[in-house]
Amino acid sequence: MVETMSTVSERVIRGVSTADDSDPVELPPLYDAIDPEALDAVVKRMSDGAVSFVYAGYEVTVESDGTIDLGERPVDAGSRVPVSGD
């Protein structure tokens, strides 16, 4: 059996769908949050650091080693919290 390697963007989608207990096709397109090809390329070339973004109600952090951490991001019905890159 041939095993294929998943890209970081594919693992983000799979991780969020698992955490959300939903089918990946039910999630919004990842492209609405971040360019998947750019995410894959940046993480592949990172030697240190992390990339964070909000996707489908989760704060996603991808470490330079490819580790993906998900944190739920509560949404206040009356406001949106801007995300800034530091």
Secondary structure, DSSP 8 states (H G I E B T S, - for coil): -------HHHHHHHHHHHHTTS-GGGS--GGGTS-HHHHHHHHHH-SS-EEEEEETTEEEEEETTS-EEEEE----TT--------
